[in-house]
Amino acid sequence: MAPRAVAASLACVLLVGLAGCGVGAGAGESDVQAAVSSYIRASAAGNGEQACAYYTPALREEIDRKARENGLKGCAELLGSAVRYRLSQLPGDVQSQVQEAIGDPDKVEVEMGEEGDRAEAALELPGEAMTETRVALVKRPEGWRIERLGVREGG
């Protein structure tokens, strides 16, 4: 598989999992970037439990169900293994570029909702912005949580 196709596939796993492939910049946007970046880093490090903690309870339940339907124990097993496997399939130079992007919160593109309590975000990987596979987030008392995966830009 071509490195670009593998990188796009990795982005799909990072941001979409099994679901399918105006507030200005400020504290809200940086908090969203930090949450999405932490979610992606936890997945890439194989810490599925920590990564799943960034989901809302409803999304976690949905991902747990879909993971079990695919022979996995749940969300934690899915996120703890899928991303690491995809990373291992990348050529060395592309792998290091992708890992660098994963570790950089500034590589998370954020669009804040008008009320400031909702946002959409996507990780930009080397060579192409992954705006087709976005996540929708909601601000909760415990912080920003991912409520939907595979959101089309602007929707």
MODELLER restraints for C-alpha pairs under 7 A, 6 or more apart:
rsr = mdl.restraints
at = mdl.atoms
rsr.add(forms.Gaussian(group=physical.xy_distance, feature=features.Distance(at['CA:3:A'], at['CA:90:A']), mean=6.26, stdev=0.5))
rsr.add(forms.Gaussian(group=physical.xy_distance, feature=features.Distance(at['CA:3:A'], at['CA:91:A']), mean=6.73, stdev=0.5))
rsr.add(forms.Gaussian(group=physical.xy_distance, feature=features.Distance(at['CA:3:A'], at['CA:94:A']), mean=6.91, stdev=0.5))
rsr.add(forms.Gaussian(group=physical.xy_distance, feature=features.Distance(at['CA:6:A'], at['CA:90:A']), mean=6.49, stdev=0.5))
rsr.add(forms.Gaussian(group=physical.xy_distance, feature=features.Distance(at['CA:10:A'], at['CA:83:A']), mean=6.73, stdev=0.5))
rsr.add(forms.Gaussian(group=physical.xy_distance, feature=features.Distance(at['CA:10:A'], at['CA:86:A']), mean=5.78, stdev=0.5))
rsr.add(forms.Gaussian(group=physical.xy_distance, feature=features.Distance(at['CA:12:A'], at['CA:21:A']), mean=5.38, stdev=0.5))
rsr.add(forms.Gaussian(group=physical.xy_distance, feature=features.Distance(at['CA:12:A'], at['CA:133:A']), mean=6.42, stdev=0.5))
rsr.add(forms.Gaussian(group=physical.xy_distance, feature=features.Distance(at['CA:13:A'], at['CA:83:A']), mean=6.42, stdev=0.5))
rsr.add(forms.Gaussian(group=physical.xy_distance, feature=features.Distance(at['CA:14:A'], at['CA:40:A']), mean=6.27, stdev=0.5))
rsr.add(forms.Gaussian(group=physical.xy_distance, feature=features.Distance(at['CA:14:A'], at['CA:83:A']), mean=6.47, stdev=0.5))
rsr.add(forms.Gaussian(group=physical.xy_distance, feature=features.Distance(at['CA:15:A'], at['CA:133:A']), mean=6.32, stdev=0.5))
rsr.add(forms.Gaussian(group=physical.xy_distance, feature=features.Distance(at['CA:15:A'], at['CA:134:A']), mean=6.48, stdev=0.5))
rsr.add(forms.Gaussian(group=physical.xy_distance, feature=features.Distance(at['CA:15:A'], at['CA:135:A']), mean=6.43, stdev=0.5))
rsr.add(forms.Gaussian(group=physical.xy_distance, feature=features.Distance(at['CA:15:A'], at['CA:149:A']), mean=6.51, stdev=0.5))
rsr.add(forms.Gaussian(group=physical.xy_distance, feature=features.Distance(at['CA:16:A'], at['CA:133:A']), mean=6.58, stdev=0.5))
rsr.add(forms.Gaussian(group=physical.xy_distance, feature=features.Distance(at['CA:16:A'], at['CA:149:A']), mean=4.98, stdev=0.5))
rsr.add(forms.Gaussian(group=physical.xy_distance, feature=features.Distance(at['CA:16:A'], at['CA:150:A']), mean=5.11, stdev=0.5))
rsr.add(forms.Gaussian(group=physical.xy_distance, feature=features.Distance(at['CA:18:A'], at['CA:66:A']), mean=6.89, stdev=0.5))
rsr.add(forms.Gaussian(group=physical.xy_distance, feature=features.Distance(at['CA:19:A'], at['CA:149:A']), mean=6.36, stdev=0.5))
rsr.add(forms.Gaussian(group=physical.xy_distance, feature=features.Distance(at['CA:19:A'], at['CA:150:A']), mean=6.60, stdev=0.5))
rsr.add(forms.Gaussian(group=physical.xy_distance, feature=features.Distance(at['CA:20:A'], at['CA:150:A']), mean=6.20, stdev=0.5))
rsr.add(forms.Gaussian(group=physical.xy_distance, feature=features.Distance(at['CA:21:A'], at['CA:133:A']), mean=6.82, stdev=0.5))
rsr.add(forms.Gaussian(group=physical.xy_distance, feature=features.Distance(at['CA:21:A'], at['CA:150:A']), mean=6.42, stdev=0.5))
rsr.add(forms.Gaussian(group=physical.xy_distance, feature=features.Distance(at['CA:22:A'], at['CA:112:A']), mean=6.36, stdev=0.5))
rsr.add(forms.Gaussian(group=physical.xy_distance, feature=features.Distance(at['CA:22:A'], at['CA:113:A']), mean=6.09, stdev=0.5))
rsr.add(forms.Gaussian(group=physical.xy_distance, feature=features.Distance(at['CA:22:A'], at['CA:114:A']), mean=4.65, stdev=0.5))
rsr.add(forms.Gaussian(group=physical.xy_distance, feature=features.Distance(at['CA:23:A'], at['CA:112:A']), mean=5.76, stdev=0.5))
rsr.add(forms.Gaussian(group=physical.xy_distance, feature=features.Distance(at['CA:23:A'], at['CA:113:A']), mean=6.75, stdev=0.5))
rsr.add(forms.Gaussian(group=physical.xy_distance, feature=features.Distance(at['CA:23:A'], at['CA:114:A']), mean=5.98, stdev=0.5))
rsr.add(forms.Gaussian(group=physical.xy_distance, feature=features.Distance(at['CA:23:A'], at['CA:116:A']), mean=6.22, stdev=0.5))
rsr.add(forms.Gaussian(group=physical.xy_distance, feature=features.Distance(at['CA:29:A'], at['CA:110:A']), mean=6.37, stdev=0.5))
rsr.add(forms.Gaussian(group=physical.xy_distance, feature=features.Distance(at['CA:29:A'], at['CA:112:A']), mean=6.71, stdev=0.5))
rsr.add(forms.Gaussian(group=physical.xy_distance, feature=features.Distance(at['CA:32:A'], at['CA:144:A']), mean=6.29, stdev=0.5))
rsr.add(forms.Gaussian(group=physical.xy_distance, feature=features.Distance(at['CA:33:A'], at['CA:105:A']), mean=5.41, stdev=0.5))
rsr.add(forms.Gaussian(group=physical.xy_distance, feature=features.Distance(at['CA:33:A'], at['CA:106:A']), mean=6.99, stdev=0.5))
rsr.add(forms.Gaussian(group=physical.xy_distance, feature=features.Distance(at['CA:33:A'], at['CA:108:A']), mean=5.58, stdev=0.5))
rsr.add(forms.Gaussian(group=physical.xy_distance, feature=features.Distance(at['CA:33:A'], at['CA:110:A']), mean=6.88, stdev=0.5))
rsr.add(forms.Gaussian(group=physical.xy_distance, feature=features.Distance(at['CA:34:A'], at['CA:105:A']), mean=5.80, stdev=0.5))
rsr.add(forms.Gaussian(group=physical.xy_distance, feature=features.Distance(at['CA:35:A'], at['CA:144:A']), mean=6.32, stdev=0.5))
rsr.add(forms.Gaussian(group=physical.xy_distance, feature=features.Distance(at['CA:37:A'], at['CA:102:A']), mean=6.74, stdev=0.5))
rsr.add(forms.Gaussian(group=physical.xy_distance, feature=features.Distance(at['CA:37:A'], at['CA:103:A']), mean=6.88, stdev=0.5))
rsr.add(forms.Gaussian(group=physical.xy_distance, feature=features.Distance(at['CA:37:A'], at['CA:105:A']), mean=5.18, stdev=0.5))
rsr.add(forms.Gaussian(group=physical.xy_distance, feature=features.Distance(at['CA:37:A'], at['CA:108:A']), mean=6.91, stdev=0.5))
rsr.add(forms.Gaussian(group=physical.xy_distance, feature=features.Distance(at['CA:39:A'], at['CA:51:A']), mean=4.79, stdev=0.5))
rsr.add(forms.Gaussian(group=physical.xy_distance, feature=features.Distance(at['CA:39:A'], at['CA:54:A']), mean=6.19, stdev=0.5))
rsr.add(forms.Gaussian(group=physical.xy_distance, feature=features.Distance(at['CA:40:A'], at['CA:102:A']), mean=6.50, stdev=0.5))
rsr.add(forms.Gaussian(group=physical.xy_distance, feature=features.Distance(at['CA:41:A'], at['CA:102:A']), mean=6.14, stdev=0.5))
rsr.add(forms.Gaussian(group=physical.xy_distance, feature=features.Distance(at['CA:41:A'], at['CA:103:A']), mean=6.36, stdev=0.5))
rsr.add(forms.Gaussian(group=physical.xy_distance, feature=features.Distance(at['CA:42:A'], at['CA:48:A']), mean=6.73, stdev=0.5))
rsr.add(forms.Gaussian(group=physical.xy_distance, feature=features.Distance(at['CA:42:A'], at['CA:50:A']), mean=6.14, stdev=0.5))
rsr.add(forms.Gaussian(group=physical.xy_distance, feature=features.Distance(at['CA:42:A'], at['CA:51:A']), mean=5.16, stdev=0.5))
rsr.add(forms.Gaussian(group=physical.xy_distance, feature=features.Distance(at['CA:43:A'], at['CA:51:A']), mean=5.52, stdev=0.5))
rsr.add(forms.Gaussian(group=physical.xy_distance, feature=features.Distance(at['CA:43:A'], at['CA:79:A']), mean=5.35, stdev=0.5))
rsr.add(forms.Gaussian(group=physical.xy_distance, feature=features.Distance(at['CA:43:A'], at['CA:80:A']), mean=5.73, stdev=0.5))
rsr.add(forms.Gaussian(group=physical.xy_distance, feature=features.Distance(at['CA:43:A'], at['CA:83:A']), mean=6.11, stdev=0.5))
rsr.add(forms.Gaussian(group=physical.xy_distance, feature=features.Distance(at['CA:44:A'], at['CA:83:A']), mean=5.35, stdev=0.5))
rsr.add(forms.Gaussian(group=physical.xy_distance, feature=features.Distance(at['CA:44:A'], at['CA:84:A']), mean=5.34, stdev=0.5))
rsr.add(forms.Gaussian(group=physical.xy_distance, feature=features.Distance(at['CA:45:A'], at['CA:84:A']), mean=6.86, stdev=0.5))
rsr.add(forms.Gaussian(group=physical.xy_distance, feature=features.Distance(at['CA:46:A'], at['CA:79:A']), mean=6.92, stdev=0.5))
rsr.add(forms.Gaussian(group=physical.xy_distance, feature=features.Distance(at['CA:46:A'], at['CA:80:A']), mean=3.99, stdev=0.5))
rsr.add(forms.Gaussian(group=physical.xy_distance, feature=features.Distance(at['CA:46:A'], at['CA:81:A']), mean=5.82, stdev=0.5))
rsr.add(forms.Gaussian(group=physical.xy_distance, feature=features.Distance(at['CA:46:A'], at['CA:84:A']), mean=6.27, stdev=0.5))
rsr.add(forms.Gaussian(group=physical.xy_distance, feature=features.Distance(at['CA:47:A'], at['CA:80:A']), mean=5.11, stdev=0.5))
rsr.add(forms.Gaussian(group=physical.xy_distance, feature=features.Distance(at['CA:48:A'], at['CA:75:A']), mean=6.92, stdev=0.5))
rsr.add(forms.Gaussian(group=physical.xy_distance, feature=features.Distance(at['CA:48:A'], at['CA:76:A']), mean=3.93, stdev=0.5))
rsr.add(forms.Gaussian(group=physical.xy_distance, feature=features.Distance(at['CA:48:A'], at['CA:77:A']), mean=5.98, stdev=0.5))
rsr.add(forms.Gaussian(group=physical.xy_distance, feature=features.Distance(at['CA:48:A'], at['CA:78:A']), mean=6.92, stdev=0.5))
rsr.add(forms.Gaussian(group=physical.xy_distance, feature=features.Distance(at['CA:48:A'], at['CA:79:A']), mean=4.54, stdev=0.5))
rsr.add(forms.Gaussian(group=physical.xy_distance, feature=features.Distance(at['CA:48:A'], at['CA:80:A']), mean=3.82, stdev=0.5))
rsr.add(forms.Gaussian(group=physical.xy_distance, feature=features.Distance(at['CA:49:A'], at['CA:76:A']), mean=4.59, stdev=0.5))
rsr.add(forms.Gaussian(group=physical.xy_distance, feature=features.Distance(at['CA:51:A'], at['CA:79:A']), mean=6.80, stdev=0.5))
rsr.add(forms.Gaussian(group=physical.xy_distance, feature=features.Distance(at['CA:52:A'], at['CA:60:A']), mean=6.61, stdev=0.5))
rsr.add(forms.Gaussian(group=physical.xy_distance, feature=features.Distance(at['CA:52:A'], at['CA:75:A']), mean=6.25, stdev=0.5))
rsr.add(forms.Gaussian(group=physical.xy_distance, feature=features.Distance(at['CA:52:A'], at['CA:76:A']), mean=6.13, stdev=0.5))
rsr.add(forms.Gaussian(group=physical.xy_distance, feature=features.Distance(at['CA:54:A'], at['CA:145:A']), mean=5.01, stdev=0.5))
rsr.add(forms.Gaussian(group=physical.xy_distance, feature=features.Distance(at['CA:54:A'], at['CA:146:A']), mean=5.95, stdev=0.5))
rsr.add(forms.Gaussian(group=physical.xy_distance, feature=features.Distance(at['CA:55:A'], at['CA:145:A']), mean=5.22, stdev=0.5))
rsr.add(forms.Gaussian(group=physical.xy_distance, feature=features.Distance(at['CA:55:A'], at['CA:146:A']), mean=4.64, stdev=0.5))
rsr.add(forms.Gaussian(group=physical.xy_distance, feature=features.Distance(at['CA:55:A'], at['CA:147:A']), mean=6.10, stdev=0.5))
rsr.add(forms.Gaussian(group=physical.xy_distance, feature=features.Distance(at['CA:56:A'], at['CA:145:A']), mean=5.55, stdev=0.5))
rsr.add(forms.Gaussian(group=physical.xy_distance, feature=features.Distance(at['CA:56:A'], at['CA:146:A']), mean=5.88, stdev=0.5))
rsr.add(forms.Gaussian(group=physical.xy_distance, feature=features.Distance(at['CA:56:A'], at['CA:147:A']), mean=5.35, stdev=0.5))
rsr.add(forms.Gaussian(group=physical.xy_distance, feature=features.Distance(at['CA:59:A'], at['CA:147:A']), mean=5.81, stdev=0.5))
rsr.add(forms.Gaussian(group=physical.xy_distance, feature=features.Distance(at['CA:59:A'], at['CA:148:A']), mean=6.82, stdev=0.5))
rsr.add(forms.Gaussian(group=physical.xy_distance, feature=features.Distance(at['CA:60:A'], at['CA:75:A']), mean=6.83, stdev=0.5))
rsr.add(forms.Gaussian(group=physical.xy_distance, feature=features.Distance(at['CA:63:A'], at['CA:75:A']), mean=5.59, stdev=0.5))
rsr.add(forms.Gaussian(group=physical.xy_distance, feature=features.Distance(at['CA:64:A'], at['CA:74:A']), mean=4.25, stdev=0.5))
rsr.add(forms.Gaussian(group=physical.xy_distance, feature=features.Distance(at['CA:64:A'], at['CA:75:A']), mean=4.66, stdev=0.5))
rsr.add(forms.Gaussian(group=physical.xy_distance, feature=features.Distance(at['CA:65:A'], at['CA:74:A']), mean=6.89, stdev=0.5))
rsr.add(forms.Gaussian(group=physical.xy_distance, feature=features.Distance(at['CA:67:A'], at['CA:73:A']), mean=6.69, stdev=0.5))
rsr.add(forms.Gaussian(group=physical.xy_distance, feature=features.Distance(at['CA:67:A'], at['CA:74:A']), mean=5.02, stdev=0.5))
rsr.add(forms.Gaussian(group=physical.xy_distance, feature=features.Distance(at['CA:67:A'], at['CA:75:A']), mean=6.16, stdev=0.5))
rsr.add(forms.Gaussian(group=physical.xy_distance, feature=features.Distance(at['CA:67:A'], at['CA:78:A']), mean=6.41, stdev=0.5))
rsr.add(forms.Gaussian(group=physical.xy_distance, feature=features.Distance(at['CA:68:A'], at['CA:74:A']), mean=5.56, stdev=0.5))
rsr.add(forms.Gaussian(group=physical.xy_distance, feature=features.Distance(at['CA:72:A'], at['CA:78:A']), mean=6.70, stdev=0.5))
rsr.add(forms.Gaussian(group=physical.xy_distance, feature=features.Distance(at['CA:87:A'], at['CA:95:A']), mean=6.24, stdev=0.5))
rsr.add(forms.Gaussian(group=physical.xy_distance, feature=features.Distance(at['CA:97:A'], at['CA:126:A']), mean=6.46, stdev=0.5))
rsr.add(forms.Gaussian(group=physical.xy_distance, feature=features.Distance(at['CA:98:A'], at['CA:125:A']), mean=6.16, stdev=0.5))
rsr.add(forms.Gaussian(group=physical.xy_distance, feature=features.Distance(at['CA:98:A'], at['CA:126:A']), mean=6.48, stdev=0.5))
rsr.add(forms.Gaussian(group=physical.xy_distance, feature=features.Distance(at['CA:101:A'], at['CA:107:A']), mean=6.10, stdev=0.5))
rsr.add(forms.Gaussian(group=physical.xy_distance, feature=features.Distance(at['CA:101:A'], at['CA:125:A']), mean=6.09, stdev=0.5))
rsr.add(forms.Gaussian(group=physical.xy_distance, feature=features.Distance(at['CA:107:A'], at['CA:123:A']), mean=5.81, stdev=0.5))
rsr.add(forms.Gaussian(group=physical.xy_distance, feature=features.Distance(at['CA:107:A'], at['CA:124:A']), mean=5.29, stdev=0.5))
rsr.add(forms.Gaussian(group=physical.xy_distance, feature=features.Distance(at['CA:108:A'], at['CA:121:A']), mean=6.43, stdev=0.5))
rsr.add(forms.Gaussian(group=physical.xy_distance, feature=features.Distance(at['CA:108:A'], at['CA:122:A']), mean=5.56, stdev=0.5))
rsr.add(forms.Gaussian(group=physical.xy_distance, feature=features.Distance(at['CA:108:A'], at['CA:123:A']), mean=4.48, stdev=0.5))
rsr.add(forms.Gaussian(group=physical.xy_distance, feature=features.Distance(at['CA:108:A'], at['CA:124:A']), mean=6.14, stdev=0.5))
rsr.add(forms.Gaussian(group=physical.xy_distance, feature=features.Distance(at['CA:109:A'], at['CA:121:A']), mean=5.39, stdev=0.5))
rsr.add(forms.Gaussian(group=physical.xy_distance, feature=features.Distance(at['CA:109:A'], at['CA:122:A']), mean=5.25, stdev=0.5))
rsr.add(forms.Gaussian(group=physical.xy_distance, feature=features.Distance(at['CA:109:A'], at['CA:123:A']), mean=6.18, stdev=0.5))
rsr.add(forms.Gaussian(group=physical.xy_distance, feature=features.Distance(at['CA:109:A'], at['CA:124:A']), mean=6.94, stdev=0.5))
rsr.add(forms.Gaussian(group=physical.xy_distance, feature=features.Distance(at['CA:110:A'], at['CA:119:A']), mean=6.84, stdev=0.5))
rsr.add(forms.Gaussian(group=physical.xy_distance, feature=features.Distance(at['CA:110:A'], at['CA:120:A']), mean=5.79, stdev=0.5))
rsr.add(forms.Gaussian(group=physical.xy_distance, feature=features.Distance(at['CA:110:A'], at['CA:121:A']), mean=4.43, stdev=0.5))
rsr.add(forms.Gaussian(group=physical.xy_distance, feature=features.Distance(at['CA:110:A'], at['CA:122:A']), mean=6.80, stdev=0.5))
rsr.add(forms.Gaussian(group=physical.xy_distance, feature=features.Distance(at['CA:111:A'], at['CA:119:A']), mean=5.60, stdev=0.5))
rsr.add(forms.Gaussian(group=physical.xy_distance, feature=features.Distance(at['CA:111:A'], at['CA:120:A']), mean=5.23, stdev=0.5))
rsr.add(forms.Gaussian(group=physical.xy_distance, feature=features.Distance(at['CA:111:A'], at['CA:121:A']), mean=6.31, stdev=0.5))
rsr.add(forms.Gaussian(group=physical.xy_distance, feature=features.Distance(at['CA:112:A'], at['CA:118:A']), mean=6.26, stdev=0.5))
rsr.add(forms.Gaussian(group=physical.xy_distance, feature=features.Distance(at['CA:112:A'], at['CA:119:A']), mean=4.33, stdev=0.5))
rsr.add(forms.Gaussian(group=physical.xy_distance, feature=features.Distance(at['CA:112:A'], at['CA:120:A']), mean=6.52, stdev=0.5))
rsr.add(forms.Gaussian(group=physical.xy_distance, feature=features.Distance(at['CA:113:A'], at['CA:119:A']), mean=5.18, stdev=0.5))
rsr.add(forms.Gaussian(group=physical.xy_distance, feature=features.Distance(at['CA:117:A'], at['CA:138:A']), mean=5.80, stdev=0.5))
rsr.add(forms.Gaussian(group=physical.xy_distance, feature=features.Distance(at['CA:117:A'], at['CA:139:A']), mean=4.93, stdev=0.5))
rsr.add(forms.Gaussian(group=physical.xy_distance, feature=features.Distance(at['CA:118:A'], at['CA:137:A']), mean=5.60, stdev=0.5))
rsr.add(forms.Gaussian(group=physical.xy_distance, feature=features.Distance(at['CA:118:A'], at['CA:138:A']), mean=4.54, stdev=0.5))
rsr.add(forms.Gaussian(group=physical.xy_distance, feature=features.Distance(at['CA:118:A'], at['CA:139:A']), mean=6.16, stdev=0.5))
rsr.add(forms.Gaussian(group=physical.xy_distance, feature=features.Distance(at['CA:119:A'], at['CA:136:A']), mean=5.80, stdev=0.5))
rsr.add(forms.Gaussian(group=physical.xy_distance, feature=features.Distance(at['CA:119:A'], at['CA:137:A']), mean=5.15, stdev=0.5))
rsr.add(forms.Gaussian(group=physical.xy_distance, feature=features.Distance(at['CA:119:A'], at['CA:138:A']), mean=6.55, stdev=0.5))
rsr.add(forms.Gaussian(group=physical.xy_distance, feature=features.Distance(at['CA:120:A'], at['CA:134:A']), mean=6.40, stdev=0.5))
rsr.add(forms.Gaussian(group=physical.xy_distance, feature=features.Distance(at['CA:120:A'], at['CA:135:A']), mean=5.51, stdev=0.5))
rsr.add(forms.Gaussian(group=physical.xy_distance, feature=features.Distance(at['CA:120:A'], at['CA:136:A']), mean=4.43, stdev=0.5))
rsr.add(forms.Gaussian(group=physical.xy_distance, feature=features.Distance(at['CA:120:A'], at['CA:137:A']), mean=6.02, stdev=0.5))
rsr.add(forms.Gaussian(group=physical.xy_distance, feature=features.Distance(at['CA:121:A'], at['CA:134:A']), mean=5.37, stdev=0.5))
rsr.add(forms.Gaussian(group=physical.xy_distance, feature=features.Distance(at['CA:121:A'], at['CA:135:A']), mean=5.39, stdev=0.5))
rsr.add(forms.Gaussian(group=physical.xy_distance, feature=features.Distance(at['CA:121:A'], at['CA:136:A']), mean=6.61, stdev=0.5))
rsr.add(forms.Gaussian(group=physical.xy_distance, feature=features.Distance(at['CA:122:A'], at['CA:130:A']), mean=6.13, stdev=0.5))
rsr.add(forms.Gaussian(group=physical.xy_distance, feature=features.Distance(at['CA:122:A'], at['CA:131:A']), mean=5.71, stdev=0.5))
rsr.add(forms.Gaussian(group=physical.xy_distance, feature=features.Distance(at['CA:122:A'], at['CA:133:A']), mean=6.51, stdev=0.5))
rsr.add(forms.Gaussian(group=physical.xy_distance, feature=features.Distance(at['CA:122:A'], at['CA:134:A']), mean=4.62, stdev=0.5))
rsr.add(forms.Gaussian(group=physical.xy_distance, feature=features.Distance(at['CA:122:A'], at['CA:135:A']), mean=6.48, stdev=0.5))
rsr.add(forms.Gaussian(group=physical.xy_distance, feature=features.Distance(at['CA:123:A'], at['CA:130:A']), mean=6.01, stdev=0.5))
rsr.add(forms.Gaussian(group=physical.xy_distance, feature=features.Distance(at['CA:124:A'], at['CA:130:A']), mean=5.30, stdev=0.5))
rsr.add(forms.Gaussian(group=physical.xy_distance, feature=features.Distance(at['CA:131:A'], at['CA:153:A']), mean=6.27, stdev=0.5))
rsr.add(forms.Gaussian(group=physical.xy_distance, feature=features.Distance(at['CA:132:A'], at['CA:152:A']), mean=5.62, stdev=0.5))
rsr.add(forms.Gaussian(group=physical.xy_distance, feature=features.Distance(at['CA:132:A'], at['CA:153:A']), mean=6.21, stdev=0.5))
rsr.add(forms.Gaussian(group=physical.xy_distance, feature=features.Distance(at['CA:133:A'], at['CA:150:A']), mean=4.93, stdev=0.5))
rsr.add(forms.Gaussian(group=physical.xy_distance, feature=features.Distance(at['CA:133:A'], at['CA:151:A']), mean=6.10, stdev=0.5))
rsr.add(forms.Gaussian(group=physical.xy_distance, feature=features.Distance(at['CA:133:A'], at['CA:152:A']), mean=6.51, stdev=0.5))
rsr.add(forms.Gaussian(group=physical.xy_distance, feature=features.Distance(at['CA:134:A'], at['CA:149:A']), mean=6.53, stdev=0.5))
rsr.add(forms.Gaussian(group=physical.xy_distance, feature=features.Distance(at['CA:134:A'], at['CA:150:A']), mean=5.38, stdev=0.5))
rsr.add(forms.Gaussian(group=physical.xy_distance, feature=features.Distance(at['CA:134:A'], at['CA:151:A']), mean=4.90, stdev=0.5))
rsr.add(forms.Gaussian(group=physical.xy_distance, feature=features.Distance(at['CA:134:A'], at['CA:152:A']), mean=6.37, stdev=0.5))
rsr.add(forms.Gaussian(group=physical.xy_distance, feature=features.Distance(at['CA:134:A'], at['CA:153:A']), mean=6.80, stdev=0.5))
rsr.add(forms.Gaussian(group=physical.xy_distance, feature=features.Distance(at['CA:135:A'], at['CA:146:A']), mean=6.54, stdev=0.5))
rsr.add(forms.Gaussian(group=physical.xy_distance, feature=features.Distance(at['CA:135:A'], at['CA:148:A']), mean=5.71, stdev=0.5))
rsr.add(forms.Gaussian(group=physical.xy_distance, feature=features.Distance(at['CA:135:A'], at['CA:149:A']), mean=4.68, stdev=0.5))
rsr.add(forms.Gaussian(group=physical.xy_distance, feature=features.Distance(at['CA:135:A'], at['CA:150:A']), mean=5.99, stdev=0.5))
rsr.add(forms.Gaussian(group=physical.xy_distance, feature=features.Distance(at['CA:135:A'], at['CA:151:A']), mean=5.66, stdev=0.5))
rsr.add(forms.Gaussian(group=physical.xy_distance, feature=features.Distance(at['CA:136:A'], at['CA:146:A']), mean=5.82, stdev=0.5))
rsr.add(forms.Gaussian(group=physical.xy_distance, feature=features.Distance(at['CA:136:A'], at['CA:147:A']), mean=5.73, stdev=0.5))
rsr.add(forms.Gaussian(group=physical.xy_distance, feature=features.Distance(at['CA:136:A'], at['CA:148:A']), mean=5.04, stdev=0.5))
rsr.add(forms.Gaussian(group=physical.xy_distance, feature=features.Distance(at['CA:136:A'], at['CA:149:A']), mean=6.53, stdev=0.5))
rsr.add(forms.Gaussian(group=physical.xy_distance, feature=features.Distance(at['CA:136:A'], at['CA:151:A']), mean=6.64, stdev=0.5))
rsr.add(forms.Gaussian(group=physical.xy_distance, feature=features.Distance(at['CA:137:A'], at['CA:144:A']), mean=6.29, stdev=0.5))
rsr.add(forms.Gaussian(group=physical.xy_distance, feature=features.Distance(at['CA:137:A'], at['CA:145:A']), mean=5.36, stdev=0.5))
rsr.add(forms.Gaussian(group=physical.xy_distance, feature=features.Distance(at['CA:137:A'], at['CA:146:A']), mean=4.31, stdev=0.5))
rsr.add(forms.Gaussian(group=physical.xy_distance, feature=features.Distance(at['CA:137:A'], at['CA:147:A']), mean=5.34, stdev=0.5))
rsr.add(forms.Gaussian(group=physical.xy_distance, feature=features.Distance(at['CA:138:A'], at['CA:144:A']), mean=5.66, stdev=0.5))
rsr.add(forms.Gaussian(group=physical.xy_distance, feature=features.Distance(at['CA:138:A'], at['CA:145:A']), mean=5.55, stdev=0.5))
rsr.add(forms.Gaussian(group=physical.xy_distance, feature=features.Distance(at['CA:138:A'], at['CA:146:A']), mean=6.50, stdev=0.5))
rsr.add(forms.Gaussian(group=physical.xy_distance, feature=features.Distance(at['CA:138:A'], at['CA:147:A']), mean=6.50, stdev=0.5))
rsr.add(forms.Gaussian(group=physical.xy_distance, feature=features.Distance(at['CA:139:A'], at['CA:145:A']), mean=6.41, stdev=0.5))
